[in-house]
Amino acid sequence: MILTDTDLVGSARHWDLDYLSQHMGDGMFTVYKSDNHKFKYYSDKKAMSLNEFQPPTRQVEITFRDFVQLIKSKDKNSSER
C-alpha cells in the first residue's frame, strides 16, 4: 500500500519511492500481482477443493527496490498509451 497526499506523519514527507528504495534494505516483501489490475479476495483453503479454480492473483516475493522498478515501468507503459 502506498499513501500519497497525506499529512499523517509530517516527518515522512520526503519518503518518496526513491528514498524508500534506498533505505528499505534488501529484504524480501510479499507482493500480489494481477494480470488485469483487479485484486479479488479468495480463500486458499476453500479454493484447493475446486478443480477448475484459477487464482485471480499470484503472490511473489521481491525486494522493495525491484517493486519500485516494477511500478515505474508500469507507469511509463501506461503513459505511453
Rosetta blueprint (number, residue, H / E / L):
1 M L
2 I L
3 L L
4 T L
5 D L
6 T L
7 D L
8 L L
9 V L
10 G H
11 S H
12 A H
13 R L
14 H L
15 W L
16 D L
17 L H
18 D H
19 Y H
20 L H
21 S H
22 Q H
23 H H
24 M L
25 G L
26 D L
27 G L
28 M E
29 F E
30 T E
31 V E
32 Y E
33 K E
34 S L
35 D L
36 N L
37 H L
38 K L
39 F L
40 K L
41 Y L
42 Y L
43 S L
44 D H
45 K H
46 K H
47 A H
48 M L
49 S L
50 L L
51 N L
52 E L
53 F L
54 Q L
55 P L
56 P L
57 T L
58 R E
59 Q E
60 V E
61 E E
62 I E
63 T E
64 F H
65 R H
66 D H
67 F H
68 V H
69 Q H
70 L H
71 I H
72 K H
73 S H
74 K H
75 D H
76 K H
77 N H
78 S H
79 S H
80 E L
81 R L
